[in-house]
Amino acid sequence: MKIDKKYLDILPERVIEDLKKEGKALSEKQLNEVLEILVHEFENSKISPGESVGIIAAESIGEQGTQMTLDTFHFAGVSEMNVTMGLPRIIEILDGRKAISTPLMEIYLKKDYTDYEEIKKIAKSIKETLLGVFVKEFNVDISEMNIEVVLDRVKMDDYKLNQKKIIAVIKKSFKKTDVKRIDDDIIEVTLTTKDSSLYELYKLKENLKDVFVSGVKRITEVLPIKRDNDFIIMTSGSNLKEISTLEFVDTTKTRTNDLFEIQDMYGIEAARQVIYEELMKVIEGQGLNVDKRHILLVSDTMCASGEIKGITRYGVVNEKSSALARASFETPLKHLLNASVTGEKDLLNSVVENVMINQPVPVGTGLPGLITEVKK
């Protein structure tokens, strides 16, 4: 099948490839007719110059957003393992929030790991485990100003931990303490600071419960599952950097819903792609239909500066080059004064600043400037 160069220059590669696959039975005349129709449709599908694409994107996403649920989805069988869906998740992404409500990971394992029992052990090994899990009781001795930590031997054996490791962890976490072994199941922790108060002793007791002992920090829940031919560990909590260093993890498939972790690990292009995928996942998961180009425009805008910025007054709005646009948002005197001191120029390229000085906005029919010849 031979396609004229003039069509190759106009039509996207994907359209040409599909035509080559589907149009093998076409005659040369039919092929040219199809190509003419494709060119006509392609040109018509382009957005008009000067179109307010931001408003259209906002309307298209916002209209569908009114039909979204406000639910948090719960994983059956695992306590405290939830995933934020619907409108709250959309808002979370578009605001560019660093602290998301339900960080999650899908950890894919390498092909060698196929035994479910072994995978359960791996899942258990990456779960963040605190000292409180391995302690039966904390006994506070006010007269000696120390705490007696009674260990749970069964739990320690279950996690393959020994008393020496527990002592080392406490010493590392609390510098101003003396930690010593009393017997196989008891450790004594004494405050070594002068004039230690009762408040400090009880504060130490509470802090001891939260000492990190094993696993991966911030991975609070784990759920091993099989999806198609892959074994996956679903987690509540996210720590992409540390998880990626583990030998059994397939880093090419493992993913997180924490946008900033992806930006820090893989860069802004990866973050842009995940913003798009996360937004589409929520929208399609609700059974709604938004053209992907609106979502791509939003994800491009959020990442245009080289780092993730929310669609908020403190994000992309605050980065506008126009001093008048910034002044219209808040603290106008500050913005106008700073612009005056530095001799800043406003090119009046956007909507807000043109409205402020009462001239046509440069969108739609206000974009081109027409010169007419006046008869004398």
N, C-alpha and C positions, 0 to 999 in steps of 0.2 A: 504494500500500500504506500503510494507516494503522495505526500501532502505538500502543497505549495508553500514556499518559504514565507510568503506574506501572512499566511495563517499561523505558522510556527512562531512568528514574531509577536503576534497579538495574543493568542490563546495560552492559558497556563499549561505547564508540562503535564499536570495530572489529567487535564481534559484530553490532551493529545494521546496520552498513554491509554486512557479508557476507550477512546475512539478506535485505536489500533486493535484493541482486544475485541471490542464488540462489533466493529464495522468491517470485518474481513469479507463478508459476502456482498458488500456494496459495490456497484459499478462506479466508474470515474465520475459520471454525471451526478449520480446519487450522493457520492462522497462530497462533491463540491457544493451541492444543495444543503447537505447537513452542516458543512463547515460555515456556509453563509449564515444559516440559522444560529449556529453556536456563537459566531462573532457578534451577531445582532443581540442575542440574549446576554452575552458577556458584557457588551458595552452598556446595555440597559441596566445591568445589575450593579454597575459601579455607583458609588455614592456621588451625589452632585457636589461640585466644588463649593465650598463655603457652607456646607450643611452643618448644623449644630449637632454633631455626633454625640457629644457628651450628654445633652438633654435627652436624646433618643435612647441612649444606653441606660440612663437613669430611669426613664419612664418604663422601658422594657423590663428591666430587672425589678424595679419597684412595684409595678403592677402585678407581677407574678408573686412577689414577696408577700403581698396581702393575703395570699391563700396558703402560706406556709404555716406549719404547726410551730408551737413553742416548746416542744417536748425535748427531753433528754432521753435518749435510747439506752436501755439497760441490757447488758450481756447476761443471759440466763446462766445461773449456776455459779457466778462469781460475784461475791459481795464487793460493793464499792467500785465496780468496773462499769463506768458509763461513758457514753459518747454524746457530745452535744450535736444536735441536728437542727434542721429547719432554720428559722429566722435568727435565733441567737448565734448560730455558727456563721451565717452570712455576715452579720454585724461584726462578729469577732475578726473575721478575715479582712473585711473592708476597712475596719478601724486600724488594722495593722497592730493588734495588741501583742505585746511580748509575753504576757502571762495569760495563757489561754485556760479556759475552765476545765477541759478534759483532754490533756495531752495524751496521745496514743502512739504506739509503734506497731508495725507489722514486721517482725524479724523473721526473714527467710533463712532456713538452714541449708548448708551445702548438701549436694546429692548423696554424699556418703552416709548421712544420718537418716536412717529409715526405720529404726526400731522405736516404737512409741514409748516404751518404758525408759529408754535412754533419753529421749526428747523431754520427757517429764522431769528427769533429773537435771537436764540442762536448764529447763525453764526455772526450776527451783533454785539453781545456782546463780541465776542472774537477778533474782528478786531481792530488792533491798531489805536487809534484815538488821534490826536494831537490837541493842543489848537487852532491852526489856523482854524480848522473846525468850531469851535463855536464862532468865532469872525467876526463881520461885518467889522470893521475897527480899525486900530491902529492910534491914533492921538498923534503926538509928540509935546510936549510943551517945546520949547528951553529955554524960560525964567525961567520956574519953574523946568526944568530938570526932567520932568516926562512924562509918557506915559498913555494916556487915552485908555482903552480897552473897545470897544463897543461890547457887547455880542449879539449873535443871539439867541433870546429866543425860536424860533421855533425848531432850531437844538438841543438846550439843552433839551427841552421837549421830543424830539424824542429819545434821548439817556438817558432820565430820570436823568438828571444832574441838580444841582442847583448852584446858585452863590457861596454859601459857599464852595462847593467842588472845584470850580475853584480857589477861593482865596487860599485855603489850598494847592493846587497843585503848584501854583506860589510861595508861601512862602517857600515850601519845596525845590523847584528847584533853587531859587535865594535867598541866605542868606542875601546878602548886599542890600536888597531892602525893602521899606515900601509899603505894599499893603493894600489899604482900599476901602471900598464900597462907591460909590458916590450916586447911586440910583439902582433900580432893574436891570438895563441893563448896567451899567457902573462901571468899576473898575479902580482905579488910581494906577499906579506902579511908585514909586519914588526911584531913586538911593540914597543910604545913605552914600556912600563913599565920603571922602573929595576930593575936586578938581576933581569932575567927569567931564570927557570930553564929547564933542559932539559925538565923535567916540564911546565911551562906551554906550551912550544913544541909538544910532542907532543899535549898536551891540546887545543890550538888546532887542530891538524891533524885530530883526530877530530871536533871540534865543527864544523869547516868542512863536513864531509860532510853534516851534518844541518841545514844552513841552508835555510830555506824560500825557494823561488825563485818558483814560480808555481802556479796552480790554487787549490783551496779546501782549507784546512787540515783534516786528519783524514779526507779522502776518499782512501783508499789504493789502491783498485782500482775500475775502472769496467767495466760490461758493457752496451752498448746492445742493446736487444731490441725486438721489435714484439709488442704484446699487443692482439688484436682490431684496432681502428683507431687505437690510440694507440702512439706511440713512447715507450719508457721507458728511462731509464738506471738500471740497478741498480748500487748502490755498496756497497763494503765500507768502513765508517766512516760517521759521520754528523755533519753540521753544518747543521741545519735553518735556523738564523738567517741564515747567509751565503748558502746556496743559494736561499732565498726572495727575495733581493735581485736575482738574475740575471734579465735581461729575457726570456730564452727559456723560463723555468720556469713551468709552470701550477701556481700555489700552491694552487688549490682541490682538486687531486688528489694532489699530492706528499705522501708520508708517510715517517715514520721509525719504527723499533721502539724508539727511545730515549724512554722515558716522560717523563723529566725535561726533555728538550728541548721536548716538546709542552706540558708544564705551563708552562714559562717563556715559550713563544711564544704559546700560545692559551688558557692558563688551566686550572683544575682540572677543569671539565666535559669539556673535550676529552680530558684525560688519563684521566679515568674511562672514557670511551667506548673509548679505545685499549686500556686494561687489559682491558676486557671482550672486545674484538675479538681481541687478541693471545692471550688465554687460550683463547677459542673456536677460534681458528685452529689452535693446537697440539693441542687435544683432538680436533677433527674431522679434522685431518691424520693422527692416529694411528688413525682409524677407530673412535673411542670415542664414547659418548653420555652427556653430562651435561646435565641440565636447565639452561637458560640462567638461571633464577632464582637458582640457587646461585651462579653466576658473577657475576651482577649484585649479589647481596648482598655478595660479597667485594670487588668493585670499589667499591661504595658505602662500605663500611667503611674501605677504604684511603684514600679521598679525603674522608671526612667532616670532617676537621679543616681543610680548605682547602688542604692540600698532601699529596703522596703519602707515606704511611707504610706500611712493610712489615708483614706479619702476623708480627711477631717480638717478642721481649721488649724490644727497643729501639725498636720502632715503636708500633703501636696499643696493645700491652699496657702500655707505659711511660706512656701518656697517660690511663690510667684515673683517674677522679676519686676513687676509694676509696683511702684511705691504707692500709687493711688489705690490699687487693689488691696494691698496690705493694710492701708489706712482705713479702708471701708470695713475691714474685719474687726479690729479692736485697737485700742491705744493709738488713735489717729495722730495726735500731736507728736508722739514719740517717732512714728514712722516718717511723718512729713519733715520733722526737724532733722532726723538722721539723713534723709535724702537730700535736704538742702545743704547740710554741712559738707557732704561728700560730692555735691554737684551731680547727683544722679539724674539721668534722663529717663523719661517715660515715653516709650514708643507708641502707647495707646493701641496695643495689639489685641486686647481682650475686651470682654463685654462690660465689666464693672466700671473701669476707668472712663470709657466713652459715655456711659450713662451719667456718670458724675459730672462730666463737663458738657453734657447736653448736645452730643453729636451722634450721628448714626453709628450703630455698632457694626464692626467688620465681620458680619456673618450673613449668609444668604445673599439677598440682593444688595445688602450694604457693603459687600466685599469689593466689587469692582468699582473703579472710578471711571465715569464716562465723560468724554469731552465732546461737546457739540459745537458745530460751526454756526455762529449767530449771523444772520443776514444784516448787513448794514443798511 
